[in-house]
Amino acid sequence: MVTRDYAQKAALATDPDARVSGVHLGHKVGRRVWQVLLTEDGSVRDVDVDAGSGAILQAEGRLRDAH
């Protein structure tokens, strides 16, 4: 299983100017997934990282205002 730190680095690779605002290990579609929240310029973005392989499964666009 990939570490929390690895998942954060993988998520940040999708948006290097962002900062990590939250990380949670959960399940999606039968997989263990690190759900990483990135914040940049007042917006929050969700990035799902496969906890087994470290692959980016999903990187949602800018979702909501962080305020």
Residue, then its C-alpha position, 0 to 999 in steps of 0.5 A: m500500500v502506498t503511504r499518505d506522503y506518497a499519495q500527497k506527492a502524487a496528487l500535488a503532481t497534478d497541480p504543483d501550485a496547490r497545497v494539500s488541505g486534507v487527506h483521507l483513506g477510504h473506499k471507492v468502487g471496491r478500491r482503497v483510495w487516498q482522497v486528497l484535497l488540494t487548495e489553490d486560489g480559494s478553490v478546492r480540488d479532489v484527487d483520488v489516488d489508488a492506495g495499492s498502486g499510487a495511480i491517479l484515479q480521478a482528479e476533479g476540476r475546481l469544485r467549490d469555493a474554499h470559503 
